[in-house]
Amino acid sequence: MAALCSVRSCVSTVTRGLRRYGTPAVAKAVVKSDPLEPDGPFVNTEIPGPLSRELIQELDTIQNTKAVHFFVDYERCQGNYIADVDGNVLLDLYTQIASVPIGYNHPRLLDALMKDENRATFVNRPALGVYPPRDWNSRLKNALLSVSPSGLNQVQTMACGTCSVEHSQKAMFIAYQRRKRGGRPISSEEIQSCLDGRGPGCPNLSVLSFKNGLHGRTMGALGVTHAKWPLKLDFPVPDWPVASFPTLQYPLNQFARENRAEENRCLEEVRERIHAWDRKDCPVAGIIVEPIQSEGGDNHATPYFFQGLQDIAKEHEIPLMLDEVQTGCGSTGKFWAHEHWNLREAPDIVCFSKKMLTGGFYYKDHLRPQEGHRIFNTWLGDPSKLIFLEEVVNLIKEDDLLDRVEDTGSHLLSGLHDVQDRFPGLLSKARGVGTYCSIDVKDADTRDIILHRLRRKGINLGSCGSSSIRFRPTLLLCRSHVDIFMDIFDSVISELHL
Amino acid sequence: MAALCSVRSCVSTVTRGLRRYGTPAVAKAVVKSDPLEPDGPFVNTEIPGPLSRELIQELDTIQNTKAVHFFVDYERCQGNYIADVDGNVLLDLYTQIASVPIGYNHPRLLDALMKDENRATFVNRPALGVYPPRDWNSRLKNALLSVSPSGLNQVQTMACGTCSVEHSQKAMFIAYQRRKRGGRPISSEEIQSCLDGRGPGCPNLSVLSFKNGLHGRTMGALGVTHAKWPLKLDFPVPDWPVASFPTLQYPLNQFARENRAEENRCLEEVRERIHAWDRKDCPVAGIIVEPIQSEGGDNHATPYFFQGLQDIAKEHEIPLMLDEVQTGCGSTGKFWAHEHWNLREAPDIVCFSKKMLTGGFYYKDHLRPQEGHRIFNTWLGDPSKLIFLEEVVNLIKEDDLLDRVEDTGSHLLSGLHDVQDRFPGLLSKARGVGTYCSIDVKDADTRDIILHRLRRKGINLGSCGSSSIRFRPTLLLCRSHVDIFMDIFDSVISELHL
């Protein structure tokens, strides 16, 4: 382990150098976020290459493989670089659909894996709600409460993002009905009827969500998901209210008035939908929204919109629930994206997963279930993921990674603006906060050609919305990586424009 | 690691001895499933003890803790014994709600954790649907397909049991609608309407389930769950058809005629419900059932019932889906509980989790989605769990653990019958397959007193149904453990009866 430990200190030193002295030119020449990382991408075959194609064919005898891009040699991945099974190495700006916080094979995670005191946590998965491990409280504190959104003091772990959303919704439903009972005990009629799935035990309640949102793929999460048809087609889903999410015009400073009007229109729709579902006897028990709609197209709204949304939630005495599964854990330059909004008070629930390595949600006291076994399942998450998360959180703090994200992100965004200005018919709406950036291409086909050519030249990126490219790098991305990307992006776009 | 490896071979040798020569008397004197295991339970405090109570109080500032029994020192757990933080050691016959296959800190799992070639799998969690790891196909084959239920050649991993059920339901809905389309392509109206959660894209479809069943705690899984009110109260759930699950009378051989009539009644209800929901324009797209209703009270039915259920499913051309989350992975003495039934053909879907360490489901070809991203989420499970599962599966085969389960189970069941015969007013309906056993107590309060006193004397057990005790030991439980339990059980019951 000695060699790997020394890598870790290198990472810190180099990074600090970047923050203190870095300019784009210096960064390009000197900075590497990880001495073990390759100097740049290396691609020698089509992607997927012959071995990937063979493995895809084999896997296809076991399950549908149409979403598979290529097979990965995770042992050979390092830092911001992903290695495929055909010997190609790509700069990874998509990172397992935005779920790799500090790069591949980070020495701190490898260290944590090898520590004797962690072994029992890896091999004995507990039923956390009944038999929590000795160090569970301290793990919750060190890994989760140490970065909890201000004002939220309760936390529940879950195995994935979808379950976090489903159980958050349940917390809202429980709180709604408790308030409605006004202190009277649960009736035997409620208890009997709920077992049959009927009222009054199982009431008509809904959650308000937004067009183009994505919150997960189980039934309750699909009730608030509207991003793409393969997610929903053929599934019976609840008929819940859906409002428009703002469609901002860019550049923002030229369209301030129009965008304000658009956000007011969407807020008005929210009010209208809440009343409509009240009239349908299916009252809205809460509002769920992504700080930036991701799968739906990297759609941003201004703080004004979210402040307005919170006002509406408060007027109706219902919780505002933020799905920070993709935006959380630092990639916007703040630990939680909603910290950019200057809300009057904390949101009521914040869900997380992906880069947090464990699913779960923070919530306010008033959403805490009073009875046992209400928010419950066998595992309720996995403590071994909190071992890794604690390392991630500590690294973010020690190495001031949020500052790095902000610096790298501004470099990336200015690069994107630059290319967009040179190819206005092809690219538009370069946008982002931190490294959570994206850019629109004139149509879906062209976007897909660009992504394919980028991959062929060593850049792994993802799509979203109808014709957007989304950047979801690790928190360790530096200006030098951005420069590598921009060179290749420029060449791909230039070739396309010939 | 040398010492630990030698433990492993000891385990095998001793076990083989048991199977070949074991009699109850010999077993009691000689057999220990693991040389590192304590000789028996040791309890020195109330349970929860003072340190557990302190930790519960602390955890209660972060989340509701009403379901917590005690805090566990997982480093000190071994084999079939669970150690709490107060220095107590209990024989664990509940094993994290039936989710520990081969005991605590098993040397094979510890070995697998420490292997260099597994490190990348533990620290880099992939988005399996897009970037599967190099060894993914072989892991699926070695860990999952090597034990797939006969006739099911497709498998999909998931993070937990609930997600396995939800996505199985989706596979059924997709297949149902595809058949209804009769080969015509998906229409633009379907695509548009599904994004709004309306028909025809989101059709009215249902899943038929059984009273007292439990299949999970997200909305779609709650639609088929009817076990206990804390699971469902206050939640909007779909109005889907629910049929009675047989209530068998014991002893079975005395009530053969009555039980057959009861099963026919339940099958008739299934038919009736399918027709009723057809008339409601909410057709049944599939049937879900547990081989043994677990949380609902360890309710058994005979092979005749399940054969009849399969016949009904085939008549209506809908899939039969078995939730083997709790019954799977060997504890009934066969790898899958439905292997006891002699079905005419394989069930269409088999869901798993718990002892399988990963969630997921096996399914037949006709349920395979044709398009990409249909059964999908970010992680789709966790390959590191398959590393452990592969060890579990290999150990089951090498050490003939299914035979051991059968032998230990028959010893346990005969012991339960013996006590029940001596205390007929107190205990009834001793039942089980393999070590998947249970016994009823005259009422819930007495049952809870028994469980509390058992814990105080070193036996950890779980409840289910209204007044049942359920046994969910590891696959390594031996006759000698049963003898330890029976001695203590006998003393608790005798004291109670004084």
Interface residues (C-beta under 8 A of the other chain):
Chain A: L55 E58 L59 T61 I62 Q63 N64 T65 K66 A67 V68 H69 F70 F71 V72 D73 Y74 E75 C77 I82 V85 Q96 I97 A98 S99 V100 Y104 N105 H106 L109 L110 L113 M114 E117 R119 A120 T121 F122 V123 N124 R125 P126 A127 G129 V130 Y131 P132 P133 R134 W136 N137 L140 L145 N153 Q154 V155 Q156 A159 C160 G161 T162 C163 E166 H167 Q169 K170 F173 I174 Y176 Q177 R178 I186 E190 I191 C194 L195 D196 G197 R198 G201 C202 P203 N204 L205 S206 K211 G216 R217 T218 M219 G220 A221 L222 G223 H226 A227 K228 W229 P230 L231 K232 L233 D234 F235 P236 V237 P238 D239 W240 V242 C282 S353 K354 L357 R368 P369 Q370 E371 G372 H373 R374 I375 F376 N377 T378 W379 F388
Chain B: L55 E58 L59 T61 I62 Q63 N64 T65 K66 A67 V68 H69 F70 F71 V72 D73 Y74 E75 C77 I82 V85 Q96 I97 S99 V100 Y104 N105 H106 L109 L110 L113 M114 E117 R119 A120 T121 F122 V123 N124 R125 P126 A127 G129 V130 Y131 P132 P133 R134 W136 N137 L140 L145 N153 Q154 V155 Q156 A159 C160 G161 T162 C163 E166 H167 Q169 K170 F173 I174 Y176 Q177 R178 I186 E190 I191 C194 L195 D196 G197 R198 G201 C202 P203 N204 L205 S206 K211 G216 R217 T218 M219 G220 A221 L222 G223 H226 A227 K228 W229 P230 L231 K232 L233 D234 F235 P236 V237 P238 D239 W240 V242 C282 S353 K354 L357 R368 P369 Q370 E371 G372 H373 R374 I375 F376 N377 T378 W379 F388
